[in-house]
Amino acid sequence: MDAINTDDFKFTGKKKLSQLPTKVEFKATEDEMKKQFKKTRKELSELQDKMYAHNKYSVLICLQGMDTSGKDSLIREVFKDFNARGVVVHSFKTPNSTELEHDYLWRHYIALPEKGKFAVFNRTHYENVLVTRVHPEYILNENIPGIDSVDDIPKHFWKKRYEQIVNFENHIVSNGTIILKFFLNLSKEEQRQRLLRRLEKPKHNWKFSPGDLKERKLWEKYFDYYGEAIEATSSDNAPWYVVPADDKDLARHIVLQTISDALLKYTDIKFPELEDKVENNLDFYRSELENEK
């Protein structure tokens, strides 16, 4: 089967988001892909155990995408083999009253992973330059001094937020957090088909909301602002990967392989060495346990 070159999906700015594919050809049988996926997933879970013991790095996985792009199922499949203590998933909804009493990044700061652990942000701090950009009236809920109406939002407001987000990410990277950001690049037609499936299958009806259709009509706006945000915030410290998402299985495979490839570059991640006094007495401790009555 073909090897996945994850660098192919790293956003470089050479092409606009609208020029990047939502579907790619991959030479592999379904069985080959499943076998490789399970192998890589197991290796990643073992690496997480090592990271937990090493206790110096944490990992933040950021997932963004249009509705139905497959974020929930991707999280379920990619992190299935993890020790439950080693990964926490945060699904960020509309800010609640407590969150709105703080700056827009506060709720993301307090959800950052502890050293040795993974956190997955299912929708992220980027919602604050995406949903609020499409619906600028939401900014008024933040009660920012000097902004009492949409007309008060200055032209440089969004550029400033991009800078703040980059600073936020640089800060946590410098303190040991590894950041990988994924945009699940779904076509508008594939979204239409997935929404139809939600309506056709009773067990998926609960996922459908009339609001999905309302937001779908704003597809072009969302896509433009996604492109602008990704271009402004993809960096060596916190790269964006644009993952073709029309094929859910392949999207999961690309994300899993990208995480694995990125973490394997950290060759200093090792199990801690035993203290000399413990290592020199292993046989004694073993004998004591074996002879215990």
QUINOR-V718484 format. One record per residue. N is the residue number from 1. PHI is phi in degrees with one decimal (* if undefined). NEAR is the number of other C-alpha atoms within 8 Angstrom. D_FIRST is the distance of its C-alpha to the first C-alpha in whole Angstrom. Layout:
<<N	PHI	NEAR	D_FIRST> <N	PHI	NEAR	D_FIRST>>
This chain:
<<1	*	7	0> <2	-62.9	6	4> <3	-83.5	4	6> <4	-86.0	6	9> <5	-94.1	6	13> <6	-67.3	10	15> <7	-63.3	5	18> <8	-62.8	5	17> <9	-105.2	9	18> <10	-73.3	10	21> <11	-74.6	12	25> <12	-112.5	6	26> <13	87.5	6	29> <14	-71.7	5	28> <15	-128.7	7	28> <16	-71.2	8	30> <17	-55.3	8	28> <18	-65.3	6	29> <19	-92.8	6	27> <20	-89.6	8	23> <21	-73.9	7	21> <22	-100.4	11	21> <23	-149.1	8	18> <24	-133.9	6	15> <25	-87.1	4	12> <26	-138.8	5	8> <27	-81.3	6	6> <28	-165.2	8	5> <29	-78.7	7	8> <30	-60.8	6	10> <31	-66.4	6	10> <32	-62.4	9	7> <33	-66.7	11	8> <34	-63.5	8	11> <35	-63.1	8	11> <36	-66.6	8	9> <37	-61.0	10	12> <38	-64.3	8	15> <39	-63.2	8	14> <40	-65.9	11	14> <41	-62.7	13	17> <42	-65.7	9	19> <43	-62.1	8	19> <44	-67.8	9	20> <45	-65.2	12	23> <46	-68.2	8	24> <47	-65.9	8	24> <48	-64.2	12	26> <49	-59.0	10	28> <50	-66.0	11	29> <51	-62.8	16	30> <52	-62.5	11	32> <53	-70.9	10	34> <54	-65.0	12	34> <55	60.3	9	35> <56	-122.8	8	35> <57	-112.2	12	32> <58	-123.0	15	32> <59	-128.0	13	29> <60	-114.4	14	30> <61	-103.9	12	27> <62	-108.3	13	28> <63	-118.6	14	27> <64	-129.3	12	28> <65	170.1	11	28> <66	-66.6	8	30> <67	-53.8	7	31> <68	74.6	8	28> <69	-73.0	12	25> <70	100.1	10	24> <71	-64.6	12	25> <72	-62.7	7	27> <73	-68.3	7	24> <74	-63.0	11	22> <75	-60.3	10	24> <76	-58.8	8	24> <77	-79.7	8	21> <78	-68.6	11	20> <79	-105.5	10	23> <80	-60.0	8	23> <81	-89.9	8	23> <82	-71.2	9	26> <83	-60.9	8	29> <84	-57.5	6	31> <85	-74.6	6	33> <86	-95.0	12	31> <87	-144.7	12	30> <88	-126.8	10	32> <89	-106.6	8	31> <90	-118.3	9	34> <91	-105.0	8	34> <92	-85.7	9	37> <93	-99.4	5	39> <94	-57.6	4	42> <95	-55.6	8	44> <96	-85.4	6	47> <97	-62.7	6	51> <98	-66.6	7	50> <99	-63.2	11	47> <100	-73.7	11	49> <101	-81.8	7	52> <102	-123.0	7	50> <103	-67.7	8	48> <104	-66.5	10	44> <105	-91.8	7	42> <106	-56.8	9	44> <107	-67.6	8	42> <108	-84.1	9	39> <109	-57.7	7	41> <110	-74.0	6	42> <111	-99.9	8	38> <112	-64.1	8	36> <113	-71.2	11	35> <114	-71.5	7	37> <115	-58.1	11	36> <116	87.4	15	33> <117	-123.5	15	32> <118	-105.9	13	29> <119	-125.8	14	31> <120	-113.6	13	29> <121	-95.5	13	31> <122	-90.7	13	30> <123	71.6	13	32> <124	-140.5	12	34> <125	-63.2	9	36> <126	-74.0	8	35> <127	-58.4	9	37> <128	-76.0	9	40> <129	-126.5	12	39> <130	-119.8	12	37> <131	-60.8	10	39> <132	-69.8	12	43> <133	-77.5	9	42> <134	-71.5	10	42> <135	-121.4	7	44> <136	-59.8	10	47> <137	-63.3	9	49> <138	-65.4	8	47> <139	-60.3	9	48> <140	-63.3	12	52> <141	-67.1	7	51> <142	-81.6	10	50> <143	55.4	8	54> <144	-81.7	7	53> <145	-54.3	5	57> <146	87.5	5	58> <147	-117.9	10	55> <148	-108.0	9	57> <149	-152.4	8	56> <150	-58.7	10	53> <151	-64.7	5	55> <152	-82.4	8	55> <153	-70.9	8	52> <154	-71.2	6	52> <155	-61.4	5	50> <156	-84.0	6	48> <157	-55.4	8	47> <158	-73.4	8	44> <159	-61.4	7	43> <160	-63.9	8	45> <161	-65.9	9	43> <162	-58.7	12	40> <163	-62.8	9	41> <164	-64.8	8	42> <165	-65.8	10	39> <166	-62.7	9	37> <167	-63.9	8	40> <168	-58.1	8	39> <169	-68.7	11	36> <170	-61.6	10	37> <171	-62.3	8	39> <172	-74.5	9	37> <173	-64.0	12	35> <174	-66.2	7	37> <175	-106.5	6	38> <176	104.9	10	35> <177	-94.2	12	33> <178	-93.9	11	29> <179	-112.6	13	29> <180	-130.8	13	25> <181	-117.1	12	26> <182	-123.9	13	24> <183	-106.2	11	25> <184	-83.2	16	23> <185	-86.6	14	23> <186	-101.6	13	24> <187	-79.9	9	26> <188	-64.2	7	29> <189	-66.4	6	29> <190	-65.4	9	26> <191	-62.0	12	28> <192	-59.0	8	31> <193	-64.6	8	29> <194	-69.6	9	28> <195	-65.4	10	32> <196	-63.0	8	33> <197	-64.2	9	31> <198	-63.3	12	33> <199	-78.3	10	36> <200	-81.5	7	35> <201	-104.3	8	34> <202	-51.9	8	37> <203	-70.5	5	35> <204	-108.3	10	33> <205	-58.1	10	37> <206	-63.9	7	38> <207	-75.7	6	35> <208	-83.8	10	37> <209	-136.4	7	39> <210	-54.8	6	42> <211	-63.9	6	41> <212	-60.3	9	37> <213	-72.7	8	39> <214	-64.2	8	41> <215	-70.9	8	39> <216	-61.7	7	36> <217	-67.5	7	39> <218	-102.9	9	39> <219	-49.9	9	35> <220	-62.0	7	36> <221	-63.0	8	38> <222	-57.2	11	35> <223	-65.1	10	33> <224	-61.0	8	35> <225	-75.0	12	36> <226	-60.2	10	33> <227	-58.2	11	32> <228	-65.3	8	35> <229	-66.4	12	35> <230	-64.6	10	31> <231	-63.3	9	32> <232	-80.8	7	35> <233	-127.0	13	34> <234	-80.7	11	30> <235	-143.7	7	31> <236	-62.2	5	30> <237	-69.6	9	31> <238	-143.3	14	30> <239	-73.0	13	27> <240	-96.4	14	26> <241	-117.5	11	22> <242	-99.2	12	22> <243	-103.7	13	19> <244	-57.1	13	19> <245	-119.8	15	20> <246	-66.4	12	20> <247	-107.3	8	17> <248	-62.0	9	18> <249	-62.6	6	15> <250	-68.8	8	13> <251	-60.2	14	16> <252	-62.5	11	16> <253	-63.0	10	13> <254	-65.3	11	14> <255	-64.4	11	17> <256	-59.4	12	16> <257	-66.0	11	14> <258	-63.8	9	17> <259	-61.7	9	20> <260	-61.0	10	18> <261	-59.9	9	18> <262	-65.6	8	21> <263	-74.8	7	23> <264	-67.9	7	21> <265	-73.3	6	23> <266	-88.6	7	26> <267	-71.5	6	27> <268	-83.8	4	30> <269	-76.6	8	29> <270	-143.0	9	31> <271	-66.4	8	32> <272	-64.5	6	36> <273	-78.2	4	38> <274	-72.0	6	41> <275	-63.9	6	44> <276	-54.7	6	46> <277	-67.2	6	49> <278	-81.9	8	46> <279	-61.2	8	44> <280	-73.1	7	47> <281	-120.1	8	48> <282	-60.4	8	45> <283	-63.1	7	46> <284	-65.1	7	49> <285	-64.7	8	48> <286	-63.3	8	46> <287	-64.1	8	49> <288	-61.6	8	51> <289	-71.5	7	48> <290	-68.8	6	48> <291	-94.8	6	52> <292	-68.1	5	52> <293	-106.9	2	55>>
